[in-house]
Amino acid sequence: MRNYPIIKSVLAAAILAGLTLSTEALWAQAPDSTDDAGTTPRLADGTPDLNGVWNSGGTAGFVRPRQLGASICVFACEEMEQPAPAERANRQPPPPPERPRYKPEYMAKVNDLNARQVDEDPILRCINPGLPRIGPPHKIVQTSNEVVFLYDDVNGNFFRVIPTDGRGHRTDVEATYLGDAVGHWEGDTLVVETVNFNDETWLTDDGSFHTTDLRVVERLTRSGDTLQWQVTAHDPTVLAEPWVKRPRTAALTDVGILEAPPCIDRDLPMMQDTTLSHDNPR
């Protein structure tokens, strides 16, 4: 982890003293999903121009640190606050957590990992979050024959180079956290298919493991100054059905991404999981 714990997936309640978070390190709340009425720009080859920094409200933005006495609450702070009755009554409940559905014979493993998430979640040990947990790209660099996805994640900076010139998946590379991706255009939508994953990451919280058979399909569509990211995870070995996540919408921004500080496991001894009710929005 960095100098501050940022993994909502592990903690239902975490109280940490001396936490500091810079404004630049935090993504804003997710933008309105309403399509921009402006014209979608295009490259010379006619494909939509996906270049830019895209703010989807992910990663550090879901931390919402709050001062509680001499400590700072990072996750599930509402459970520790004592808001006025009127404020409690007007609060909107968060959407239900998104979880893949597993075959019955694998539920025991999921439940065991969930119960020991503080100890087992790979994202807590500075490991690459993998797909689709890392979420939509924070910056896209696009040319006529490839796109590059850049990520400013809580565990560091990561990248993916995705050819769009019609080539197939590579067969001469080892399995990785973010897999091997190829892309193609379906109308104005960029479709990215990724395979060749290792099995060292989770799909999301609560013990949602996957196998090396994982295949992830992302669909990115720009409309004006907004970008919609849709993703489906296929893992027929363990999943009862493909896992289709809720779409995420990102807004074009002029705030650049930053070099991530080193990820060092400094927080694990202080972490607590008191409710086993996680709601990571990734």
C-alpha positions in Angstrom: 0.0 0.0 0.0 1.0 3.6 -0.2 1.4 5.8 2.8 -2.3 5.8 3.1 -4.7 2.8 2.9 -7.0 3.1 0.0 -8.5 -0.3 -0.5 -12.2 0.0 0.2 -12.6 -3.6 -0.9 -11.0 -4.9 2.3 -12.4 -2.7 5.0 -15.9 -2.1 6.1 -14.5 0.2 8.8 -10.9 1.5 9.2 -9.8 4.2 11.6 -6.3 5.5 10.9 -4.4 8.3 12.6 -2.2 10.7 10.7 -3.6 10.1 7.3 -2.8 12.7 4.6 -4.4 12.8 1.2 -3.5 15.4 -1.5 -6.3 16.8 -3.6 -4.4 15.9 -6.7 -4.3 12.2 -5.7 -8.1 12.0 -5.4 -10.4 11.5 -8.3 -13.6 13.5 -8.1 -17.0 11.9 -7.8 -18.3 10.0 -10.8 -19.6 12.4 -13.4 -23.2 12.5 -14.6 -23.8 9.9 -17.3 -25.8 12.2 -19.5 -24.3 12.3 -23.0 -22.5 15.5 -24.0 -24.4 17.4 -26.7 -21.2 18.4 -28.4 -19.7 16.7 -31.5 -17.5 13.7 -30.9 -14.1 14.4 -32.3 -12.5 11.9 -34.7 -9.0 11.0 -35.9 -8.0 11.3 -39.5 -9.0 7.6 -40.1 -12.6 8.4 -39.0 -12.5 6.6 -35.6 -13.7 8.5 -32.5 -10.8 10.3 -30.8 -10.4 8.7 -27.4 -7.2 10.6 -26.5 -7.3 12.4 -23.2 -7.5 12.0 -19.4 -10.8 10.5 -18.3 -12.3 11.0 -14.8 -14.6 8.1 -13.9 -14.7 8.8 -10.2 -12.8 5.6 -9.6 -9.7 4.6 -7.5 -8.9 7.0 -4.7 -12.1 9.0 -5.2 -14.2 6.4 -3.3 -12.2 6.9 -0.1 -14.1 9.9 1.1 -11.9 10.5 4.2 -13.6 12.1 7.2 -12.2 13.5 10.4 -13.7 11.7 13.4 -12.1 13.2 16.5 -8.4 12.6 16.5 -8.6 9.9 13.8 -9.5 9.8 10.2 -12.1 7.4 8.9 -11.5 6.1 5.3 -14.2 3.6 4.7 -17.8 3.1 5.8 -17.6 6.3 7.8 -21.4 6.5 8.0 -21.5 3.6 10.4 -19.3 5.5 12.8 -20.9 8.9 12.6 -23.9 10.1 14.4 -25.7 12.3 11.9 -28.9 14.2 12.7 -32.1 12.2 12.2 -33.2 14.4 9.3 -29.8 13.8 7.5 -30.1 10.0 8.0 -33.6 10.1 6.6 -32.6 11.9 3.5 -29.5 9.8 2.7 -29.9 7.7 -0.4 -28.8 4.1 0.0 -25.8 3.1 -2.2 -26.4 0.7 -5.1 -26.1 -3.0 -4.2 -22.5 -4.3 -4.6 -21.8 -6.0 -7.9 -20.7 -9.6 -7.5 -20.1 -12.4 -10.1 -22.2 -15.5 -9.7 -20.2 -18.7 -9.1 -21.0 -22.3 -9.7 -22.2 -23.9 -6.5 -19.1 -26.1 -6.1 -16.9 -23.0 -5.9 -18.9 -21.0 -3.3 -17.0 -22.6 -0.4 -13.8 -21.1 -1.7 -15.3 -17.7 -2.4 -16.8 -17.6 1.2 -13.5 -18.7 2.7 -11.5 -16.0 0.8 -14.2 -13.5 1.8 -13.9 -14.3 5.4 -10.1 -13.9 5.3 -10.1 -11.0 2.8 -7.8 -8.8 5.0 -5.2 -11.6 4.8 -5.9 -12.8 1.2 -6.9 -9.9 -0.9 -3.9 -9.5 -3.4 -4.6 -5.8 -3.8 -3.5 -5.2 -0.2 -0.1 -6.5 -1.0 0.7 -4.0 -3.7 -0.2 -6.4 -6.4 -1.6 -5.1 -9.7 -5.5 -5.1 -9.4 -6.0 -6.9 -12.7 -9.1 -6.8 -14.9 -11.8 -5.7 -14.6 -11.0 -4.6 -11.0 -8.7 -1.8 -12.1 -11.6 -0.1 -13.8 -11.6 2.1 -16.9 -8.4 3.8 -18.1 -7.4 7.1 -16.6 -5.7 8.2 -19.7 -5.8 7.0 -23.3 -3.2 7.6 -26.0 -4.6 6.6 -29.4 -3.0 6.2 -32.8 -4.2 4.7 -36.1 -3.0 1.2 -35.2 -3.0 1.0 -31.3 -4.3 2.5 -28.1 -2.5 2.8 -24.9 -4.4 2.7 -21.6 -2.7 4.4 -18.6 -3.7 3.9 -15.0 -3.0 5.9 -11.9 -4.1 3.2 -9.5 -3.8 3.0 -5.7 -1.1 0.4 -6.1 0.9 2.3 -8.7 1.0 3.3 -12.4 0.1 0.6 -14.9 -0.3 0.5 -18.6 -1.7 -1.6 -21.5 -0.7 -1.4 -25.1 -3.6 -2.6 -27.3 -3.1 -3.1 -31.0 -6.1 -2.2 -33.2 -4.6 -3.2 -36.6 -6.3 -6.6 -36.9 -3.5 -8.7 -35.4 -4.4 -11.6 -33.0 -3.4 -12.4 -29.5 0.3 -13.1 -28.9 1.3 -16.6 -28.2 4.9 -15.9 -27.1 4.3 -14.2 -23.8 3.6 -15.4 -20.3 0.3 -14.8 -18.5 0.2 -11.5 -16.7 -2.0 -9.5 -14.3 -3.6 -7.4 -17.1 -3.4 -10.1 -19.8 -2.9 -9.8 -23.5 -5.3 -7.4 -25.2 -6.3 -6.8 -28.8 -8.9 -4.2 -30.0 -11.1 -3.6 -32.9 -13.8 -1.1 -33.8 -17.5 -1.9 -34.0 -18.9 1.3 -35.4 -18.0 4.0 -33.0 -17.2 1.6 -30.1 -13.8 0.3 -29.3 -14.0 -3.3 -28.3 -11.0 -4.7 -26.4 -10.7 -8.5 -25.7 -8.1 -9.6 -23.2 -6.9 -13.1 -22.4 -3.8 -14.8 -21.0 -4.3 -13.8 -17.4 -2.5 -15.2 -14.4 -4.8 -16.2 -11.5 -3.2 -13.9 -8.8 -5.9 -11.2 -8.9 -9.6 -11.0 -7.9 -12.4 -9.8 -10.1 -13.7 -7.6 -7.3 -14.2 -7.9 -3.5 -15.3 -10.7 -1.2 -13.1 -13.4 -2.5 -14.1 -13.1 -6.2 -11.3 -15.1 -7.6 -10.8 -16.2 -11.2 -8.8 -18.8 -13.1 -6.4 -18.5 -16.0 -9.4 -19.1 -18.4 -10.6 -15.6 -17.7 -11.5 -13.5 -20.7 -12.5 -9.9 -20.4 -14.3 -7.8 -23.0 -14.4 -4.0 -22.7 -16.5 -1.7 -24.8 -15.5 2.0 -24.9 -17.8 4.6 -26.5 -17.2 8.3 -26.6 -20.1 10.8 -26.9 -19.0 14.4 -26.8 -16.8 14.8 -23.8 -18.0 11.6 -22.0 -16.7 8.1 -22.3 -18.7 5.0 -21.4 -16.9 1.9 -20.3 -18.7 -1.4 -20.3 -17.1 -4.7 -19.3 -18.0 -8.4 -19.2 -15.8 -11.1 -17.5 -16.0 -14.6 -18.9 -14.6 -17.5 -16.8 -16.7 -20.6 -17.6 -14.5 -22.7 -15.4 -15.9 -21.2 -12.2 -18.6 -18.6 -13.1 -22.2 -19.7 -13.5 -22.6 -17.0 -16.2 -20.6 -14.1 -17.7 -20.3 -11.2 -15.2 -21.6 -8.0 -16.7 -20.7 -5.0 -14.7 -22.7 -1.8 -14.5 -21.4 0.7 -17.1 -19.1 3.4 -15.9 -19.1 6.9 -17.4 -16.0 9.1 -17.4 -15.7 12.8 -18.2 -12.9 14.4 -20.2 -10.7 16.5 -17.9 -7.6 18.6 -18.2 -6.2 17.4 -14.9 -3.2 15.1 -15.7 -2.4 11.9 -14.0 0.6 11.8 -11.6 3.5 9.5 -11.0 2.4 7.2 -8.2 4.4 7.0 -5.0 5.9 3.7 -4.1 3.4 1.1 -2.9 4.6 -0.3 0.4 2.7 -2.6 2.8 2.5 -0.3 5.8 -1.1 -0.6 6.8 -1.9 -4.3 7.1 -1.3 -4.5 10.8 -3.8 -1.8 11.4 -6.5 -3.1 9.1 -9.8 -4.3 10.5 -12.8 -5.9 8.8 -15.6 -5.7 11.3 -18.7 -6.4 9.1 -17.6 -8.4 6.1 -19.8 -6.1 4.1 -17.7 -4.6 1.3 -18.9 -2.3 -1.5 -16.0 -1.4 -3.6 -17.3 0.4 -6.7 -14.7 -1.0 -9.1 
